[in-house]
Amino acid sequence: MLRQTGRQVGLACLVLIGLAVVGVPGVPPVATILVAGGFLVFVLPGWYRLCRRRTRSRRVLVVGDEPRLLESVLRSVPTTPVGFLSPVLSDHSGDTPLSAQSEPPSPADDESVVATDGGRSAFGRQAPDRRIERLGGLAQLERVLRTRDVDTVALAFSTADRETCFSALRTCRDHGVEVLAHESLSTRVRGDERVGDSLIRVDLEPWPWYSRAIKRAFDVVFAAVGLVVLAPLLLGIAVAIKLDSPGPVLYRQTRTSVFGEPFTLVKFRSMVTDAEADGIQLSREDAGEVDPRVTDIGHWLRKTHLDEIPQLLSILSGAMSVVGPRPERPAIDRELTADGLEWPKRWFVKPGLTGLAQINDVTGFEPETKLAYDLEYVRRRSLWFDIKLVCRQLWLVVADVTPLALQRRGTDEDSEHR
């Protein structure tokens, strides 16, 4: 809600500032516009939520892709829903679509009806309550939230995947909508408060709004100062990479941010250009072995963590934070989630440049331990805890760089004596 309000107020401020610059009469000064805009960004979401809490009747929308779960959730919500969203659902015979609105039968066979909006196919023998109207497919969520004035969404997904379930969570967070989920998702989402017979309340925001604002301010200041102070070092590293091996200076890779949203992570290249020609794989160096894909300068960069400095750009853009779980690649996320780990719970906070798992030198080769550290960070979250982790990480970097620098100096002195 804060993000959506910020975009709308920001756009209005830009328009007013433009009118003020060209001298349109009656437009307030630029300073007044900025102060008023900042005030509204923080006040409007709070006012909106306060009004919602004072409203006795709740407008609930059920969203899911599995008939039996939809049936259970429709019976458990505390009030009659305004409707439900799902892919086209059919009973097992394919003769009766599971929707209050009539849908054409499947022309393919008598097994199932495939989703029409990009979701998965879903079918079963038990139909949702036919008194509840199907308002469309999963892709209609944002439209229905606006047009039906929905304040609560109840999820009935068969799996907590990034593409559907967490996409719905992300949309609900952006619109300031409360979320309930079927209890079968309890190991994948944050929250344990019971609602009704089979629902839990999802905690979409681990931090209150003022803590998020302070954390964001800390992120921006840290990243901006870091890029300015380290600019000479960045140039030196870029030159060293170009001299060491052919290929680009920077390496770009898709990772997952909060609620599984993909973003492009940028690092200094530390491997040969075709390092993953045979598919995605973790670096053997993370397991203490030798990885032949790592270049000479790349080994030094990875040892000192200097290859991660360009991630400060992702922090400035808002895709990452200074402190948080390490962002992973979508393919690895899917693999670890399929193994039964509570991996999606990491997606409720922004990924970080450093974190509790990182300072304890826990890598992707130990996913259970890594997850435990990440969830502990979510529980202990505070700005003071972030500052302690950052100081610890900086100390570790200094401790890694110092012996390498001394070793390099000793090598140079030996060369001079010869």
N, C-alpha and C positions, 0 to 999 in steps of 0.2 A: 504494500500500500504506500509506504514511504517513497519507494522508487517511482511508482506510477505518478504520484502527486508531484514529485520533484520534476519529472519530465514535463508535465502539463504546466506547472507554475513557471518552470524555466523557459518554456516556449513563449508564454505570455510576457515574461520579463524581457526576452530578446526583442519581441515586437515593440514593446513600449520603449526600450532603450533605442531602437532604431528610429522611432518617431521623435524621441527627444533629441537625438543627434541631428536630425534634419530640421529641427526647430519647429515642429508642429505645436501650435498654441494649445494650452490646457494640459499638456503632458507633464507629469512631475519630473523633477531632476533625476539623474541616473542613480545618485546615492540613495535617494528615497525609494526608488524602484527595487534596488538590490536589498535594502533592509526589509522592505515589505515582503519581497519574495521569499527571503530566508525565513521570516516569521511564519508565513503561510505554509511553507513546506513542512514545518514541524507541528503547527497547530491543527491544520485541517485533518490529518490522519487520526489524531487523538480525539478530536471533536466527532468525527465520523464513527469511530468505535464506541464512544460514549453513547451516542444516539442509538446505535445498534443494541447496546446492552440494555437500554431502557425500554426497548421494544419487546413486548411480551411474546408476540407470535414470531416464530422463526420460519424462514423460508429455506427448506432443505432440498438439495439436488443430489440424487444418487448417480454415481458414475462408476462403470465397471465393464468387464468383458466376460464374466463367467455366470451363467444362469443361476446356479445354486447359490452362489455368493450374493448375487443381486436379490434373490428371493429372501435370503437371510437378513440382508441389510435393510431392505424395504420394510420388513416386519419389525426391525429393531430401532429404527430412527424414532426420536421422541414425538414427532408430529407427522402428519401426512405430507409426503414430499410434493414439490411442484411438478416433478417428473423425473425421468432418468435418461441418461445418455449411455449408449453402448453400441458396439458393432451390431449389424443385423444378426439376430439370434434366432435359431430354429431348434425345435425339438429333434430328437434323434432320428425320427422318421422323415424329417424334412417337409412334413405336410403343414405344420402349424408354426408360423413365425412367432417368437416370444416377444411380442410388442403389442401395445394397446392400439397402435395404428396398423392398419393392414399393410403387409409387405408382400410383394410378389414371391411365389415359391421359387425355389432354386431350380433352374433348368438343367443343372449338371447331373445330379444323382440324388439319391435319397439319404445321404449321410449328413450333410451340413450346409449352411449358408455362409459364405465367406464375407468378411467385413468389407464395407464399401468405402471406408474413409482412411485407409492406411493401417488400421488396427489388425489384430490377429483374428482368425476365424474362431467362433465360439459356438458351442451347441451343448445340449443336455436334455434330460427328460422332464425337468421341472421348470415351469414357466413363472416369471415374476407376476406379482399381483396385477391382474388385467385392469384394475381401476386406475392404475398409475399410467400416465401417458409417456410414451417414448418420444423425447424431444429431438432426437437426431443421433448422429454418431459422435465419437470421441472428439473429433476435430471441431465440434460446435461448442465446446466448453466455454471458451472466452465470450462468445456471442450470447449464450444463455445466461451466463453470470451477469451480464449487463442488462439484457432485456427483461429478465425475470426477477431482478433485484435479489439475487440469492445471497444469503449470509453464511450458509453452512453447506459443505459438500461432504458426502459420505462415500468412501471408496470401496469398491467391490472387485478388485483386480485379482486375478489368479496368481500373478507373480509381481514382485516389486521391481520391474525392469525400468531401465533409464528412459526408454523411448515413450512409454505410455503412462505408467504409474507416476514416476517422478516428474514427467512433463506436466501432468495434472497438478501435482503438488506445487510445482513452480508457478503455474498459472494462478492457483489459489493464493499463494503468498503475494504475488504481484497485485492481486485485487483485494487483499486484506480480508480474505474469506477464511472462516474457521473450517478445520478439516477433521472429520471422523474417519476411521478405517476399520474394516473387518478385522477381528482378532487374529485371523490367520496371517496378517501382515505384521504382527507385533514384534517379530524378530528382525524386521527390515526397516521399520520406521521408529522415530523417537516418540515416546509417550506411553503411559501405562494407566491413565485414569479411565476407568470403565464407564461406558455410557450405554444404557440399555442391556439387552441380553448378550450381544455379540460384537459390540463396538468399543473402540478405544479412541481417546482424544489425541490427535497428533500435535506434538509441539514443534511448530514450524520454525520458530525463532528461538535459539538457545539464549540469546542476549536480549535485554530490553532495548528500546529504540535509542535511549541516550548512551548506552554502552556501545551500540553499533556505531553511533556517530563519533564517539571518542576513538574507537578502534580504527574507523576509516580515516580520521584525521591523522592518527599516528602512522597509519600505512602510507598516506600521501606524503607526509613530511619525511619519513624514513627513506622512501624510495627516491624522492626528489633530491634530497641531500646526498644520498648514496651515489646517484648518477653523476651529480656535479663533482663531488669529491674524488670519485674513482675514474673520472673521464680520462686522465693521462694513462692510468693502468689499462683501461679498456682499449685504448689505441695500441699500446704495447702488446697486449694479448692478441689483438687482431693481426698485427704484423707477424708475430711469432707463429700463428696458425697458418698464415699464407706461406711462410717460408718452410714450415715443417712438412706439409703435405698438400697435394692438389685438392681443390674443392672450395666450397663457400666458407666464410668465417662463422656464420651463424647456422644453427640447426633448428628447424621448426618441426614441431610434433603436436598432434592433437591429444589433449588431455581432458579430464572431466573436472568441472568446477562444481559449485554449489548446486544441489539437486540434480547432479549428473549432467549439467549443461556443458557441451563441448566448447573448448576454446583452444587457441593456438599458443603453445608455450614456446618460448625462444631461449636457446642456450648457445654458448660458444661450442662449436663443433669439436668433439674430443675423439671421434672415431673416423675411420675411413668412410668415404661417401656411400659405399654400397654395403654398409654394416648389416642391414636387415634385408638383404636380397633374398635370404632363405626364410624370411618370416620374422615376426616379432619374438624377441627373446631378451631375457634379463642379462645384464653384463656379468660375466664371471668374476670381475673384480669385486662386485658386491658380496661375493661369497669368499673373498680372500684368495682367489685364484688369478691366473694370468689370462687376460682376454686379448687375443691377437688382433682384434678389430680396433683396439685403442691405439691412437698415435702416440708418439714420444711426448709431444707437448700436451696431448690429451691426458696422459697419465698424470702429469704434474697438475693440470687444471682440476682433474677429478679428485686428486689427493687433497688439494687445498680448497676445494669447493668454489674456486673462482670461475668455473664454467657456468655457474648458476647466476652470475651477476646480471645478465640481460633479463632475468625474470623480474627485475625491478620494473620493467615496462608493463608486465602483466599486472603487477600490483597497482601501478598508476591507473591502468584501465579499469580496475575493479574486478577482474577475473580471479585474482589471487589476493591473499593477505600476507603480511609479513610472517605471521605465526598461524599454523594450522596443519592439518594432515597433508602429507605429500600427494600431489595430484598424480593419478595413474592414467594409463591409456585405456580407452573404452574396452578393448579386447580383453585386457587383463582384469578389468572390473567385472566383466561378464563371466569370466572363468572362475574368479574367486567367489562371486555370488552363487554360481551354479554349484560350487563345492559345499554350500550350506553355511558359509560364514555370514555374520551379520554385517557384511561389508557396506551395504547401502546406508547404514547409519552414519558413516563418515561424510556423506553428501549433505548433511544438514548444516555444515559450516564450510566456509571458503577454504580451499587448499592453501597451504602456506609455503613460504621459502624455507622456513625452519619449523620445528615443532618438537613435541616430546619424543616421538619415535626417532626423528632425525638426530637429536643430540645424544641419544643412546645408541646411535649407530646401528639401528635396526632397518634392514632392507626388505625388498620384496621377496627374498628367499625365506623370510620368516613371517608369513602373512598373519598368523594368529597373534603373534607377539606385537606386530605392528598395529593391528586392529585394536588390541587391548590398550596400547599407549594412546592411540588416536581418540578412543572413547573416554579414556581418563582425562585427556586434555579438554574434551567437551564438558565433562563434569566439573573440572576445576577452573573453568574459563574466568578470566579477569584481566584487566589491563596490566596489573602488577605482575601477574603470572606471565603474560606475554613479554614484558620487559625483562624478567629474569631469564626466560628462555633465549631471548635475543642476545643478552649479555653472555650467556653460557655458550651460544653458538659462535659469537665473535672470539671468545677465548679459545675455543677449539680450533678455529681457523688460524689464529696466531700460533697456537701450539703446533699445528701441522706445517705452517709456512716456515717457521724459524729453523728447524733442523734441515729442511731442504735448502734454505738459503745458505746456511752454514756449510752444508755439504758442497754446494756449488762454489762457494768462496774458497774452500779448501782445494777443490779441483783446479780452480784458476791459479791459485798460488803454486801448486805443484807444477803446473804447465810453465809458469814463469821461471821456476828454478831450473827446469830442464833446459 
